[in-house]
Amino acid sequence: SFPGGKRDPADTDAVATALRETREELGLELGAERVWGQLRPLPDRQGQLVAPVVANLGPLENLTLTPNPDEVEEIFTLPLAHLLREENQGYTHFCTAGRYSYTLPVFLNGPHRVWGLTAIVTELTLELLAPDRY
């Protein structure tokens, strides 16, 4: 999943929350000038609205990440080119009470499977970054 969490009283908006959570979870200090924008709010499974914020981190090789072991088990990245390859894209169909209920995207990368709300946010981001290819 992406860095995230609930808004603290000191957070002025969703962007401030996203930047604080990124700092707390990954040890990555980003300024608001790195933020490209905010995607439409999405409901999670508990009905809470999630406000995805998209930012430019710069070249990954220039980043020093210090994951918080209480919140982050593992960090991995997926290149845009990988996400855009059809063989790495799929969908999961969910059933409730034996009947089709809904479909969600999934992205594959070796032992990692990006699914759920993270895959939805990834899909929305791909639609913005590569509308002619996704």
Backbone as CSV, one residue per row, in Angstrom:
resi,resn,N_x,N_y,N_z,CA_x,CA_y,CA_z,C_x,C_y,C_z
1,SER,0.846,-1.183,0.000,0.000,0.000,0.000,0.882,1.233,0.000
2,PHE,0.267,2.346,-0.176,0.975,3.622,-0.162,1.007,4.162,1.268
3,PRO,1.920,5.089,1.551,1.876,5.724,2.876,0.515,6.374,3.083
4,GLY,0.015,6.297,4.287,-1.276,6.919,4.551,-1.703,6.729,5.978
5,GLY,-2.731,7.428,6.321,-3.270,7.336,7.662,-4.285,8.422,7.896
6,LYS,-4.796,8.442,9.096,-5.827,9.418,9.434,-5.231,10.806,9.622
7,ARG,-6.060,11.770,9.350,-5.678,13.169,9.505,-5.517,13.502,10.984
8,ASP,-4.406,14.143,11.310,-4.177,14.630,12.663,-4.763,16.030,12.787
9,PRO,-5.113,16.448,13.999,-5.653,17.809,14.178,-4.717,18.901,13.646
10,ALA,-3.417,18.660,13.660,-2.460,19.668,13.189,-2.364,19.712,11.659
11,ASP,-2.894,18.696,10.965,-2.846,18.675,9.502,-3.868,19.666,8.944
12,THR,-3.412,20.530,8.056,-4.308,21.539,7.502,-5.226,20.997,6.413
13,ASP,-4.792,19.935,5.724,-5.592,19.348,4.651,-5.038,17.971,4.300
14,ALA,-5.602,17.345,3.268,-5.185,15.997,2.863,-3.727,15.970,2.417
15,VAL,-3.268,17.030,1.789,-1.866,17.085,1.354,-0.942,17.085,2.563
16,ALA,-1.267,17.873,3.568,-0.447,17.907,4.787,-0.429,16.535,5.456
17,THR,-1.573,15.847,5.464,-1.638,14.505,6.033,-0.741,13.553,5.261
18,ALA,-0.823,13.598,3.926,-0.019,12.708,3.080,1.472,12.953,3.284
19,LEU,1.881,14.199,3.342,3.299,14.518,3.532,3.784,14.076,4.908
20,ARG,2.951,14.265,5.927,3.326,13.830,7.281,3.430,12.308,7.344
21,GLU,2.453,11.615,6.786,2.469,10.146,6.808,3.663,9.591,6.030
22,THR,4.021,10.225,4.929,5.187,9.794,4.152,6.458,9.953,4.981
23,ARG,6.546,11.043,5.712,7.701,11.268,6.597,7.726,10.243,7.723
24,GLU,6.578,9.997,8.359,6.515,9.066,9.491,6.770,7.620,9.070
25,GLU,6.237,7.214,7.918,6.332,5.812,7.509,7.604,5.485,6.744
26,LEU,8.076,6.428,5.932,9.231,6.158,5.070,10.462,7.000,5.398
27,GLY,10.324,7.939,6.324,11.442,8.814,6.641,11.779,9.755,5.499
28,LEU,10.816,10.012,4.633,11.030,10.830,3.440,10.372,12.188,3.621
29,GLU,11.193,13.211,3.641,10.728,14.580,3.836,10.449,15.197,2.471
30,LEU,9.184,15.464,2.194,8.789,16.098,0.937,8.126,17.424,1.228
31,GLY,8.421,18.404,0.400,7.745,19.685,0.506,6.503,19.708,-0.364
32,ALA,5.591,20.607,-0.071,4.338,20.721,-0.821,4.585,21.028,-2.294
33,GLU,5.745,21.598,-2.623,6.048,21.903,-4.028,6.227,20.637,-4.867
34,ARG,6.429,19.499,-4.231,6.578,18.218,-4.947,5.238,17.588,-5.294
35,VAL,4.167,18.112,-4.709,2.833,17.539,-4.910,2.283,17.972,-6.268
36,TRP,1.857,16.974,-7.047,1.242,17.240,-8.355,-0.243,17.510,-8.226
37,GLY,-0.890,16.855,-7.278,-2.329,17.050,-7.116,-2.950,15.943,-6.292
38,GLN,-4.250,15.971,-6.274,-5.006,15.026,-5.459,-6.030,14.333,-6.362
39,LEU,-6.138,13.008,-6.219,-7.150,12.252,-6.941,-8.484,12.381,-6.211
40,ARG,-9.538,11.939,-6.869,-10.855,12.002,-6.225,-10.869,11.098,-4.991
41,PRO,-11.562,11.508,-3.947,-11.650,10.676,-2.743,-12.324,9.341,-3.059
42,LEU,-11.829,8.285,-2.417,-12.336,6.930,-2.617,-12.734,6.332,-1.276
43,PRO,-13.825,5.583,-1.228,-14.189,4.937,0.038,-13.362,3.668,0.247
44,ASP,-12.936,3.444,1.489,-12.272,2.177,1.800,-13.343,1.169,2.235
45,ARG,-12.924,-0.025,2.650,-13.889,-1.073,3.013,-14.730,-0.705,4.236
46,GLN,-14.224,0.191,5.070,-14.979,0.600,6.259,-15.854,1.829,5.983
47,GLY,-15.815,2.332,4.738,-16.619,3.489,4.392,-15.935,4.824,4.645
48,GLN,-14.689,4.796,5.110,-13.923,6.034,5.306,-13.447,6.532,3.946
49,LEU,-13.429,7.833,3.744,-12.926,8.377,2.490,-11.413,8.505,2.540
50,VAL,-10.767,8.037,1.481,-9.319,8.123,1.319,-9.064,9.163,0.236
51,ALA,-8.179,10.116,0.518,-7.864,11.193,-0.420,-6.451,10.982,-0.964
52,PRO,-6.297,10.260,-2.094,-4.953,10.014,-2.637,-4.283,11.299,-3.118
53,VAL,-3.022,11.459,-2.744,-2.221,12.617,-3.144,-1.066,12.096,-3.988
54,VAL,-0.864,12.708,-5.150,0.191,12.288,-6.074,1.316,13.315,-6.014
55,ALA,2.554,12.823,-5.839,3.714,13.706,-5.738,4.866,13.146,-6.555
56,ASN,5.760,14.004,-6.939,6.978,13.621,-7.660,8.086,13.437,-6.628
57,LEU,8.598,12.220,-6.532,9.666,11.934,-5.577,11.044,12.194,-6.158
58,GLY,11.119,12.402,-7.477,12.416,12.548,-8.127,13.008,11.181,-8.408
59,PRO,14.260,11.131,-8.851,14.895,9.841,-9.154,14.976,8.952,-7.910
60,LEU,14.533,7.712,-8.059,14.513,6.795,-6.918,15.899,6.542,-6.350
61,GLU,16.921,6.528,-7.236,18.278,6.271,-6.738,18.796,7.400,-5.851
62,ASN,18.138,8.552,-5.875,18.544,9.670,-5.024,17.822,9.681,-3.679
63,LEU,16.902,8.748,-3.484,16.118,8.727,-2.249,16.805,7.898,-1.173
64,THR,16.706,8.369,0.040,17.121,7.584,1.198,15.868,7.344,2.017
65,LEU,15.412,6.105,1.984,14.204,5.756,2.720,14.580,5.088,4.037
66,THR,13.892,5.487,5.084,14.092,4.908,6.404,12.736,4.445,6.903
67,PRO,12.338,3.224,6.521,11.003,2.767,6.895,10.840,2.579,8.400
68,ASN,9.680,2.960,8.876,9.320,2.764,10.271,8.935,1.293,10.429
69,PRO,9.697,0.502,11.188,9.417,-0.937,11.297,8.071,-1.253,11.948
70,ASP,7.498,-0.304,12.679,6.178,-0.522,13.272,5.055,-0.389,12.247
71,GLU,5.357,0.226,11.084,4.315,0.475,10.092,4.619,-0.096,8.712
72,VAL,5.894,-0.381,8.433,6.289,-0.801,7.090,7.077,-2.100,7.183
73,GLU,6.572,-3.138,6.523,7.262,-4.421,6.505,8.294,-4.489,5.390
74,GLU,7.952,-3.919,4.232,8.819,-4.015,3.061,8.521,-2.864,2.117
75,ILE,9.541,-2.417,1.408,9.375,-1.389,0.383,9.762,-1.989,-0.955
76,PHE,8.927,-1.774,-1.959,9.290,-2.139,-3.324,8.701,-1.101,-4.261
77,THR,9.306,-0.961,-5.407,8.838,-0.009,-6.406,8.519,-0.749,-7.693
78,LEU,7.647,-0.163,-8.476,7.285,-0.709,-9.776,7.434,0.391,-10.814
79,PRO,8.269,0.175,-11.821,8.415,1.188,-12.873,7.115,1.361,-13.660
80,LEU,6.906,2.546,-14.156,5.727,2.833,-14.965,5.637,1.862,-16.140
81,ALA,6.766,1.594,-16.806,6.764,0.678,-17.952,6.263,-0.711,-17.549
82,HIS,6.628,-1.171,-16.360,6.170,-2.479,-15.866,4.652,-2.472,-15.668
83,LEU,4.149,-1.428,-15.046,2.717,-1.343,-14.778,1.895,-1.270,-16.065
84,LEU,2.483,-0.704,-17.121,1.759,-0.544,-18.381,1.765,-1.798,-19.253
85,ARG,2.581,-2.799,-18.917,2.595,-4.045,-19.698,1.362,-4.875,-19.351
86,GLU,0.647,-5.292,-20.387,-0.603,-6.038,-20.167,-0.402,-7.305,-19.356
87,GLU,0.737,-7.975,-19.512,0.952,-9.218,-18.774,1.086,-8.988,-17.266
88,ASN,1.257,-7.749,-16.855,1.368,-7.428,-15.428,0.073,-6.858,-14.854
89,GLN,-0.957,-6.821,-15.685,-2.248,-6.265,-15.282,-3.294,-7.373,-15.241
90,GLY,-4.213,-7.236,-14.330,-5.302,-8.199,-14.270,-6.458,-7.628,-13.468
91,TYR,-7.437,-8.471,-13.256,-8.604,-8.079,-12.477,-8.998,-9.236,-11.576
92,THR,-9.495,-8.918,-10.419,-9.999,-9.912,-9.486,-11.501,-9.700,-9.374
93,HIS,-12.247,-10.770,-9.558,-13.705,-10.707,-9.455,-14.117,-11.231,-8.082
94,PHE,-14.964,-10.496,-7.417,-15.406,-10.866,-6.077,-16.870,-11.281,-6.103
95,CYS,-17.168,-12.279,-5.307,-18.539,-12.770,-5.188,-19.007,-12.606,-3.756
96,THR,-20.286,-12.321,-3.620,-20.918,-12.252,-2.311,-22.139,-13.162,-2.356
97,ALA,-22.242,-14.053,-1.412,-23.352,-15.004,-1.339,-23.489,-15.789,-2.645
98,GLY,-22.336,-16.173,-3.232,-22.354,-16.986,-4.432,-22.677,-16.248,-5.717
99,ARG,-22.772,-14.934,-5.667,-23.102,-14.147,-6.863,-22.019,-13.109,-7.111
100,TYR,-21.810,-12.787,-8.388,-20.842,-11.760,-8.748,-21.200,-10.471,-8.019
101,SER,-20.180,-9.825,-7.451,-20.416,-8.602,-6.693,-19.687,-7.408,-7.311
102,TYR,-18.360,-7.526,-7.520,-17.598,-6.422,-8.091,-16.250,-6.916,-8.595
103,THR,-15.581,-6.065,-9.364,-14.281,-6.378,-9.952,-13.299,-5.273,-9.584
104,LEU,-12.086,-5.659,-9.226,-11.033,-4.696,-8.903,-9.783,-5.024,-9.709
105,PRO,-8.985,-3.998,-10.035,-7.735,-4.247,-10.749,-6.710,-4.904,-9.838
106,VAL,-5.742,-5.564,-10.455,-4.599,-6.127,-9.735,-3.380,-5.968,-10.633
107,PHE,-2.232,-5.692,-10.033,-0.973,-5.555,-10.759,0.012,-6.565,-10.186
108,LEU,0.712,-7.272,-11.066,1.599,-8.352,-10.656,3.053,-7.961,-10.829
109,ASN,3.880,-8.419,-9.875,5.320,-8.187,-9.946,6.014,-9.246,-9.092
110,GLY,6.383,-10.352,-9.719,7.053,-11.411,-8.968,6.229,-11.822,-7.772
111,PRO,6.827,-11.788,-6.574,6.085,-12.214,-5.385,5.067,-11.173,-4.908
112,HIS,5.101,-9.988,-5.490,4.220,-8.919,-5.042,2.969,-8.833,-5.916
113,ARG,1.861,-8.649,-5.256,0.594,-8.431,-5.941,-0.004,-7.147,-5.369
114,VAL,-0.210,-6.171,-6.228,-0.823,-4.911,-5.809,-2.315,-5.050,-6.073
115,TRP,-3.115,-4.961,-5.023,-4.549,-5.179,-5.163,-5.302,-4.241,-4.233
116,GLY,-6.603,-4.356,-4.196,-7.432,-3.558,-3.308,-7.368,-2.075,-3.626
117,LEU,-7.474,-1.279,-2.588,-7.490,0.175,-2.751,-6.185,0.682,-3.373
118,THR,-5.068,0.030,-3.061,-3.786,0.426,-3.650,-3.826,0.251,-5.164
119,ALA,-4.414,-0.833,-5.645,-4.518,-1.052,-7.091,-5.467,-0.047,-7.733
120,ILE,-6.530,0.319,-7.050,-7.453,1.325,-7.592,-6.736,2.658,-7.735
121,VAL,-5.990,3.064,-6.723,-5.234,4.315,-6.789,-4.180,4.230,-7.896
122,THR,-3.522,3.080,-8.024,-2.539,2.882,-9.090,-3.203,3.021,-10.451
123,GLU,-4.358,2.410,-10.627,-5.074,2.487,-11.898,-5.471,3.924,-12.228
124,LEU,-5.994,4.656,-11.268,-6.365,6.054,-11.504,-5.148,6.896,-11.881
125,THR,-4.019,6.608,-11.242,-2.782,7.336,-11.544,-2.296,7.007,-12.953
126,LEU,-2.365,5.742,-13.359,-1.974,5.356,-14.715,-2.864,6.018,-15.762
127,GLU,-4.147,6.123,-15.468,-5.062,6.789,-16.398,-4.666,8.251,-16.609
128,LEU,-4.128,8.883,-15.565,-3.684,10.275,-15.669,-2.312,10.399,-16.347
129,LEU,-1.376,9.530,-15.972,-0.009,9.640,-16.479,0.166,9.098,-17.889
130,ALA,-0.624,8.109,-18.252,-0.455,7.460,-19.565,-1.822,7.164,-20.183
131,PRO,-2.632,8.184,-20.432,-3.993,7.934,-20.901,-4.054,7.229,-22.258
132,ASP,-3.032,7.391,-23.080,-3.030,6.752,-24.388,-2.518,5.318,-24.336
133,ARG,-1.947,4.909,-23.202,-1.383,3.552,-23.077,-2.088,2.698,-22.055
134,TYR,-2.911,3.307,-21.210,-3.615,2.504,-20.201,-5.103,2.700,-20.373
